[in-house]
Amino acid sequence: MIEIVGLTKSFGIGQGRVEVLRGVDLRIEQGERIAVVGSSGAGKTTFMHIIGALDRPTSGSVSYQGTNISSLKGAVLDAFRNGTVGFVFQFNQLLPEFTALENVMMPALVARKTHREASPMAEALLREVGLGHRLHHKPGQLSGGEQQRVAIARALVMSPQLLLADEPTGNLDSRTADEIFRLLNDLHQSRGLTMVIVTHSETLAGRMDRIVHMEDGLVRA
């Protein structure tokens, strides 16, 4: 599904240049669940942003089903990000002034779906993640686990094939983190998702199909 070849990413110039990724090669199969682990500064989040087309590599390529996404631009790139990839972040980035339903609707509205189209899609997903009773609550009225469920629903509202999650349980207690993992696993099975999760949790990583270790901007066997 995804083929990553010679991926590098650096910031700055001259003596201030920092190489964050230094030649990453990786192949991710359709439907695979991958945990990306490594110490802080290993390049995990940068790697995630590049394979999700949130950032561009300095060199190398990321091919998604045969298309080099690093070469996509403008509206085509926006459509790829919004329709093919779902993102879940450690800090859920929900919009505090909007309800759970309105937050989940956002990607569909960005894709120019009407409110009448987007609302039932969002409601169905919130019910699927166990929040059918919290549709009209704002993030400040929800627990941390409920907020992350809203973020997961938002990530899936456009029915992406690839879900990228950066420390999705990092701010949660162990019981709530386990609930979120079980939810992600259920969604993986029901939707045939390919999942790449950055995590410091050995428990979460150990439940995935494969663990990728990153160290000093490289993938280590």
C-alpha positions in Angstrom: 0.0 0.0 0.0 2.8 2.4 1.0 6.4 2.3 -0.2 8.9 4.6 1.3 12.4 4.8 -0.3 15.4 6.8 0.8 13.3 9.3 2.8 15.3 12.2 4.3 14.2 15.4 6.0 16.4 18.2 7.2 15.8 21.6 8.7 18.0 24.7 8.6 21.0 25.5 6.5 24.8 25.5 6.9 26.1 24.7 10.3 22.6 25.0 11.7 21.3 22.2 9.5 19.6 19.3 11.4 19.0 16.0 9.8 15.8 14.5 11.3 15.3 11.6 8.8 18.5 10.1 7.2 17.3 7.6 4.6 14.2 5.7 5.7 13.1 2.7 3.7 9.9 0.9 4.6 7.0 -0.9 3.0 3.5 -1.0 4.6 1.0 -3.5 3.4 -2.7 -3.0 3.0 -4.6 -3.6 6.3 -1.4 -3.8 8.4 -1.2 -2.3 11.9 2.2 -0.8 12.6 3.6 0.7 15.8 6.4 3.2 15.4 8.6 3.4 18.5 11.7 5.2 19.5 13.1 7.8 21.9 12.1 11.5 21.7 13.9 13.2 18.7 14.2 9.9 16.8 12.1 11.4 13.9 8.8 9.6 14.5 6.5 12.5 14.3 8.3 14.0 11.2 8.1 10.6 9.6 4.3 10.5 10.3 3.7 14.0 8.9 5.5 13.1 5.7 3.7 9.8 5.0 0.4 11.7 5.7 1.4 14.5 3.2 1.4 17.1 6.0 5.1 17.8 5.2 7.4 17.2 2.2 10.7 15.2 2.4 14.0 16.8 1.6 14.7 13.8 -0.7 13.3 10.3 -1.3 9.8 9.3 -2.0 6.5 8.1 -0.4 4.3 6.2 -2.9 0.7 5.4 -2.0 -0.7 2.6 -4.2 1.9 3.5 -6.9 1.4 7.3 -6.7 4.3 9.5 -5.4 2.4 11.6 -3.0 5.4 13.9 -2.5 4.8 15.2 -6.0 1.1 16.1 -5.4 0.3 19.8 -5.2 -2.6 22.2 -4.6 -6.2 20.8 -4.7 -5.0 17.3 -5.6 -2.8 17.2 -2.4 -5.6 18.6 -0.3 -8.1 16.0 -1.6 -5.6 13.2 -0.9 -5.0 14.4 2.7 -8.7 14.9 3.4 -10.1 11.8 1.7 -7.5 9.2 1.9 -5.7 9.7 5.3 -7.2 10.1 8.7 -5.2 11.8 11.5 -5.4 11.3 15.2 -3.1 13.4 17.4 -2.0 13.2 21.1 -3.6 16.6 21.7 -6.9 16.0 19.9 -7.1 19.5 18.4 -10.8 19.6 18.6 -12.3 23.0 18.1 -13.6 24.1 21.6 -16.4 26.3 20.4 -18.1 23.5 18.4 -20.0 20.4 19.5 -18.8 16.9 19.0 -21.1 16.5 16.0 -19.8 19.7 14.5 -16.2 18.8 15.0 -16.7 15.4 13.3 -18.4 17.1 10.4 -15.5 19.4 9.6 -13.6 17.3 7.1 -16.8 16.5 5.2 -17.6 20.2 5.1 -14.1 21.0 3.9 -14.7 18.4 1.1 -17.7 20.6 0.1 -20.4 18.2 1.3 -23.5 19.9 2.4 -24.6 20.2 6.1 -27.4 17.8 5.2 -24.9 15.2 3.9 -22.2 15.7 6.6 -24.4 15.6 9.7 -25.7 12.0 9.4 -22.2 10.8 8.5 -20.8 12.4 11.6 -23.7 11.2 13.8 -23.3 7.6 12.6 -19.6 7.6 13.4 -20.1 9.1 16.9 -22.6 6.4 17.6 -20.1 3.8 16.3 -17.4 5.1 18.8 -19.9 5.0 21.7 -20.8 8.7 21.8 -24.4 8.8 20.5 -25.4 10.4 23.8 -22.8 13.2 23.6 -23.5 14.6 20.1 -24.2 18.1 21.2 -21.6 18.4 24.0 -18.6 20.6 23.4 -15.0 19.3 24.1 -14.8 21.0 27.5 -17.8 19.0 28.6 -16.2 15.7 27.6 -13.7 13.5 29.4 -10.2 12.9 27.9 -11.2 9.5 26.6 -14.4 10.9 25.1 -12.5 13.7 23.4 -10.2 11.2 21.8 -13.2 9.2 20.6 -14.5 12.4 18.9 -11.1 12.9 17.3 -11.1 9.3 16.0 -14.6 9.8 14.6 -13.4 13.0 12.9 -10.4 11.2 11.4 -12.7 8.5 9.9 -15.6 10.6 8.6 -14.3 10.7 5.1 -13.8 6.9 5.1 -10.0 7.0 4.7 -8.0 3.8 4.0 -5.0 4.9 6.1 -5.2 6.0 9.7 -2.2 7.8 11.3 -2.2 8.2 15.0 0.5 10.1 17.0 0.5 9.0 20.6 -3.3 8.5 20.6 -3.2 7.3 24.2 -0.4 9.4 25.5 -2.5 11.7 27.7 -4.9 9.0 29.0 -4.8 6.8 32.1 -4.2 3.0 31.5 -7.8 2.0 31.6 -9.0 4.7 29.2 -5.9 4.0 27.0 -6.9 0.3 26.8 -10.5 1.3 25.8 -9.1 3.5 23.0 -6.9 0.7 21.7 -9.8 -1.7 21.7 -11.9 0.9 19.8 -9.1 1.4 17.2 -8.8 -2.4 16.8 -12.5 -2.8 16.3 -12.4 0.0 13.7 -9.4 -1.6 12.0 -11.3 -4.9 11.6 -14.7 -3.4 10.6 -13.3 -0.9 8.1 -10.2 -2.7 6.8 -8.0 0.2 7.9 -4.2 0.3 7.5 -2.9 1.9 10.8 0.4 3.5 11.7 0.6 4.5 15.3 3.5 6.4 17.0 3.6 5.3 20.6 5.7 5.2 23.7 3.4 2.5 25.2 5.0 -0.9 25.1 1.6 -2.4 25.7 0.0 -0.7 22.7 3.0 -1.5 20.5 3.0 -5.1 21.5 -0.6 -5.5 20.3 0.2 -4.3 16.7 1.1 -6.6 13.8 4.6 -5.1 13.5 6.9 -2.8 15.4 9.1 -0.4 13.6 12.0 1.0 15.7 13.3 4.5 14.8 16.7 5.7 16.0 18.6 8.8 15.0 16.4 9.3 11.9 16.7 5.7 10.7 14.6 2.6 10.8 16.4 -0.1 12.8 15.6 -3.8 12.4 
